[in-house]
């Protein structure tokens, strides 16, 4: 964490300065108030800058000082309340720091700022504060780490934040199938010493795609690169052959360690290559997408696609360690973040009604604690059934139809987008079979839609979807087996769906 900054954002009165000082003392880091830096740079107090030079001048000073302080590590930073309305400022701070939004009820905020000389609250403080909160709500809502300071003392808020910043381990502990998930902010920047501390040694090869290869944060990992093309369409045996050749060029042997850094495609391929190169070498998975963190990286499944379907060739080969650093999610396009939410929401439906409730209230990624809950569902299920002989089949919820939709779209739909469609369709099948109460499909569709995910696939040919489903691995005796939700927290598996009912649902989800 020494290379990180912690950035506290929020409305006036939320406690950025007081909490920032307490947190800095707890961590042993310096505290930086950007407004103080601006006043020093301008040679006058903030109110005077606004009165004499205008807000535009103040924002110019602000951007300058944020660029300077963000380049340091190990600081607690309190920028001004509106600093992150500037996209440049936000990107600068997120590049090497954890953003936390401090909030409080409006009446609490007003009581805390009463009598202050804050320029943006002059005149009628109550009216000005209400307008400011309304204007900045989209900004505050967009920050994943949220802390309500209304009823907490400063020290308690500092303790809460320090807890979220602390790395934690989650373990899959099935006999012969043990592996650990290290989850925490800034772990990727410390990956080499982390691997050494865990007795894994230095990586002999780092596998990533060409998008991840261009990320500045990857420079922290010193290892020879094996760069594969980006996209599901390249998750093939041909790409695996190229990986083998590169491993041989680098002189890998059975004692070597391979590290995968990227999304689910890179992790699946690297794991399969590691399982089969010289009959098996150790590997570490570093997922950098939300979907990979909560799902694809977990459980030891590896594999590649065939033209007939997804993941038809593969092996169980658990990584020696999974390292999930939520900071990498800051670099994802918004569509990729949304796609990953489909798997996280699915985990709430399978086994965590409280996680589901959180997504009903706020259908977006909610910080490291929520990420841990989503991961924990799969960790628990895989620990109980590592080789998919029973309950692990519940993790296929949404995937039987979802994989068919993904394939029929020619992979134009992202995996998470296709799974969102599959979740809603399979919930409707559960209702039609009398397994679930009416309205479950609509409830699930409402949460997914508010998260920005599709709930139908208009324009696809239902016959193409059904044909793609025919190659699905989840078959017994030639018959498709579904995992279907009976209720939130209760998913049944091994269910057959009558052909006529399935055909009707596929027509429904593909209709224009």
Secondary structure, DSSP 8 states (H G I E B T S, - for coil): -TT-EEEEEESTTS-HHHHHHHHHHHHT-EEEEHHHHHHHHHTS-HHHIIIII-HHHHHHHHHHHHHHHHTSSSEEEE--TTGGGSHHHHHHHHTTEEEEEEE--HHHHHHHHTT---GGG-SSHHHHHHHHHHHHHHHHHH-SEEEE-TT--HHHHHHHHHHHHS-EEEEE--TT--EEEEE-TTTGGGHHHHHHHTT----SEEEEEHHHHT-GGGGGS-S-EEEE-SSGGG-SHHHHHHHHHHHHHTT--TT-EEEEEESHHHHHHHHHHHHHGGG--EEEEEE-SHHIIIIITSSSEEEEEETTEEEEEEEE---SEEEE-GGGGGGS-HHHHHHHHHHHHHHHHHH-HHHHHHHHH--S---HHHHHHHHHHHHHHHHH-TTSSSGGGGGGTTHHHHHHHHHHTTT-S-HHHHHHHHHHHHHHHHHHTTSS-TTHHHHHHHHHHHTT--S--TTS-HHHHHHHHTT-S-EETTEE-EEEEEETTEEEEEE---HHHHHHHHHHHH--
